[in-house]
């Protein structure tokens, strides 16, 4: 999109101490996306300008799906790390800190679309909506990709994106829906705790999560959330257990922990600064909160992450081909 390598360096490098970089599209200043925004480009269009490496960053109001046709990628999606050989797909929800190192000449596309459009195509509480709400990295069998026409649809979307013909936006939206449906089918995810949950439970938990996202730093209690949702605490608890296997307070605490991990991993803010950033008035209390749930102190967690960087740079990664979803061992958020 006309971003030079010098611009990338100036905008990405050196911002680590200022917090996790947030971009519109990678290397571009933040802006509010059009509520109908759909953008698609090849992986090479942006990553080749940066030696095939996309530094850690996040998007506030965009969902992204990456489709790899040929090549390989090492990825980080919040605490999730791994390596995938094409064909593969990766889903990046808004707010997820992510970075990629592609094998040179990797062939594929990056699909970005506004969260408001994602909510229309795949409402929260639906199977597709749930798929888009959690980071995922998935190897795809070549035959399966052919059967679902995933890459053929992606090529069609890329061609339509470059046109200015009448009905372009309608066509883009229709093809986007087909691409996302194909990606969902190929994900081949294990049955989740919410697979048999009622639609009303899923919708309530989705609303609860949206409220958490808006105010998790204010440390509201579950009573406040229940009142705003218009349900009793017991109803909210039953729905959360049915959908996620966790009570409401665990979902709330998990969101705080994910953000704490992001700040410890990707910024140079002090422990006290991170505590205040997350709404804790007492940094010592934040350290106890983190240590009880993560079984390590914030300082030790950061030291371990720093020590792991050389190994990751050398290509150490889990076996390619596995399904990885953020929060798999701690519960989905």
Secondary structure, 3 states (H helix, E strand, C coil): CCCCHHHHHHHHCCCHHHCCCECCCCCCCCCCCCCCCEEEEEHHHHHHHHCCEEEEEECCCEEEEEEEEECEEEEEECCEEEEEECCEEEEECCCCCEEEEECCCCEEEEEEEEHHHHHHHCCCCCHHHHHHCCCEEEECCHHHHHHHCHHHHHHHHHHHHCCCCCCHHHHHHHHHHHHHHHHHHHHCCCCCCCCCCCHHHHHHHHHHHHHHHHHHHHCCCHHHHHHHHCCCHHHHHHHHHHHHCCCHHHHHHHHHHHHHHHHHHHCCCCHHHHHHHCCCCCHHHHHHHHHHHHCCCHHHHHHHHHHHHHHHHCCCCCCCCCCEECCCCCCCC
